Amino acid sequence: MPAVFLKNRSLIRVSGSEAQSFLQNLITTDLAALSADEARPGALLTPQGKILFDFMIWRDGGGFVIETDNDQRDALLKRLTVYKLRAAVELSPAGEGVTVSWETASKGLADSRFAKAGISVIRQPGQQGTDDLEAYDALRIANGIAVPGQDYALQDAFPHDVLMDFNGSLSFKKGCYVGQEVVSRMQHRGTARRRVVTVKAEVALPPSGTEITAAGKPVGTLGSVVGKDGLAIVRIDRAGEAMAAHTPLLAGDTSVTLELPAWTGLIFPSTADEASA
């Protein structure tokens, strides 16, 4: 049973009689649709609609637990405290470290991001696995699951860029939350151009941060890398045009192929007209 301990993850508990309404009006996730046995992705956005904090969230009795990176926890706690005002809500650190397991039946919380890709991944607070982070990164890469720090910078990416409109992070029905107007406009106008793709090569890929180009023009940037496989956020209109013209795509000097995660149903547009359709 692959089980990996993610020591770089921290937990925040949100409790109190108004915990759900407080969070529902702030974050992208629709908490009314969150079941007791799942962990869903979510984000707190800037007013301009970019990802300020990225996290997983699940129910904890009458409240919630938010799982985020260690280096985000204190800032996220501070930001939530600013929004709290007089709400009947308590915010507190709730420990560090999460174990993820897959390819076996296990008790815990189903990670809905992987469920979208048809993979059963279970998250559990605490240490129960090895520290083989590369195995977990390989799983993420294979299924097109991007994370901040490795695949994109916080405050630099829109939710659509990292497939939050497909993985259960975004609600377009629950009403207002911070940044909601911007992401709703992107959704209804179909203006998302940057998307997460899987990257494959015949040899080891160059390091994260390497530019992906077509005919010398930038298409995107390589993110997570494990051997010959990686993730990148690319302009799918530019990549699609290059692919349609049989123009080689390069990560540095390495020839690569790009694929959109099958579970999204997205395709590469081959012309500017298709990109705006």
N, C-alpha and C positions, 0 to 999 in steps of 0.2 A: 504494500500500500504506500504510494508516494504521500508523504506528509512533511511539509516544510514549515519551519517556524520563522515567521516574519518579525524579527526583533525591532525593526524600524517602524512599527505601527503602535499608536497610542489610542487610548479610549477615553471618551468623554460621556458622562451620564447626564441626561436631561430628564428631570423628573418634576412632579408637581401637577396640579389639577389642570393647568393650561399648557402642558408640555406640547401636546399635539397641535393645538391652534397656534401656539407661538412659532413652532418650526414650520408649520404648513404655510404661514404667511411670509417665510423667509427663503426657504430652500427650494430647489427645483423638483425634488421627489414628491410624488403624491402619497402622503402618509395614509390617507384613507384607504388606499388600495394595497397597503403593505401588510402581508400576512405575518403570523407569529413565527413562522419557521423559515423565513427568508431574510437575507441581507441584500439590500438594494443600494446601487450607487446613487450618488447625489452630489450637488455642489451648492455653494453659496456664491453668487455672482456679484460682480461690480454693477453699479447702475447702468453701465455701458454694455452689459451682457457678457462680459468675459469671466472666465473661471477664476475666482479669488481663492476659494478653498475647495478641494476635492475630497470625497470621503465615501465610506459605506455606512449604512444606517440600518438598525434593526430594533424591534420592540423589546422592551425589558420591563415586564409587568405592565404598569400603567404609564411607563415612560419610554425612553429610547436610549440606545447607546450609539454613539458616533465613533467610527474607527477612521483615523486619519494618520498621516505620517507624523513621526515624532517631531519634526521641525515645523509642523503646522499647528500642533495641538495648542500651545499657549496663545498663539495669535488668534486661533479660532475661538478659544474660550473667551478671550478679551473682546472679540467682535460680537459674539453672542451676548455677552454681558452688556455691551453698549445698546443692543437692540432690546434687551430684556425690559427695561424701564420698570413698571410696576406689575408686570405679569407674574402670576402665581407659578413661578418656575424656579427650579434649583439646578445649578450647573456645577459640575465637579469632575476632576480627573477620576478615571476609573481603571487605572492600571495600564500596563504596557505589554505588547506582544500578542500576536494572533497566529494560530496554526491553520494552514490550509491543507486539505487532503482531497484526493481524487482517485478515480478508478476503483472505488470500493464503496460499499454501504457504510456510512458513518453518521453518528449523531452530531447535530450541530445545525448551522444555518446555511441554507442553500444560497450560493452566490448567484444572483439573478443575471449577472453579466455573462457568465459562462453558460447558464441555462439557455440563454438566447441562442448560443452556438451549439446546443445539444450536448453539452458536457456537464457532468455533475461534479461540482466543486463545493466542498463544505468548509465553512469558516468557524473557528472556535477560539474564544479568548484563552490565552495561556499557552505554555510551551508543551507540545506533545510530539513534535517532529524534529527532523534534522535541520541544519542550517544551510541546506543545499539550495541556495537562492537561484542558481542557474537553472535547476529543474523547473522551478516555478516560472522563471522568466521565459523559458522555452515554451511552457504551456500557454502563457499569455500571448507570446508572439504568434504561435500557431493559430490562435483564435482571435487575433486582432484586438487585444485588450490593452489600451495605452494607459500609462500612469504618469503623473507629473514628475518632473525631475529627470526622468529617463527619456520620455517621449515628447514632452512639451513643457513650457515654462508657465507657471501660474501667472495670471493677469495678462497673458499673451494669446490665449486660445479661447475661441468661442466653444460652447458645448457641442455644436454640430461638427466642429473640427475633429473631435475625439469620439464621435458616434453616440453621444448621449441622447440623441433623438431616436436611436434604435435600441439602446440597452436598458431602458427602464428608468433612466435618470431624470428625464424631462417630462413634465406634464403640460399639455396644451389645453387642459379642460378645467383644472382646479381653481383657476382664478389668479389673482395677482401675487407675485413674489418679486424679490429684488432682481432686476434685469429681465423680467418676464416679457416686457413689451418688445425688446430687441430680439430675443430668441423666437418669439411668436412671429415677428415680421420676417425673419429669415426663413422660418418654416413655411409660411403661407406664400412667400414670394419665390421660394425655391432658390435662394441666392447662395447657398452653401457651396463653396468651391474647394475648400481644403478638407481632406478626409484622411483617416488612418488607412494605410495599406500594409499588407505583408510584403516583405522584400526577400527575394531569393537570389542566390548566386551559385556559380559552380565552384567557387573557392571561398575562403573565409572573407567575410565582409570587412570593410574598413571600420574604424571606430565610430561610436555615436557622435553626432555632430557633423559628419561628413555630408557635403552637399550632393544632392542627386540632380543630374542635369540631362538635358536632351539637346543635342547640337550646340552645346556650350551654354545653353540658357537654363537658369535654375528652375527646377520642378518642385523640390522639397528638400527635407533634411532627414537624414537617418537618425533614428532614435535607439531603442533597445536593440542589442545585437547578441546573439548566441551562435557562434560558428558561422554557418552559411545562411542563417535566417535572421531576419530583423523586422522591425516596424519602422514606418516613416509616416509623417504627415505631408501630403503632397497636394499640389493643385491638380485635381483630377481632370480638369479641362485640358491643361497643358500636357499631362501624361497621356490622356486619351488621344490627342492629336498626334503626339509622337508615335504612339503605338499604331495608329491607323496609317501613318506614313512610313512605318517600319524604320523609324529613327531609333538608334540604340539609346538605351537609358543607362547612365553610368552613375555609380556611387564612387566619387573620386575617379579612379581609373578602372574600377571593377564593373564589368557588365552585369546588370541586374534585370530581373523581371518583377513586375508589380502586380498584386492582386488585391481587389477589394474583398473583405470578408464576406463569404457566401451568405451568412445569416442576415446580412443587411439588405440583400436584394439589390444593392447599388451596382451600377455599371459605369464604365468609363465613357464619357461622351467623346465623340470623335471630331466634333465641330463646335464652334462657338454657339451655333443655334441649338444643338442638343444640350449644351451646358446650361442654357437658360430655359429649357423646356420644363 
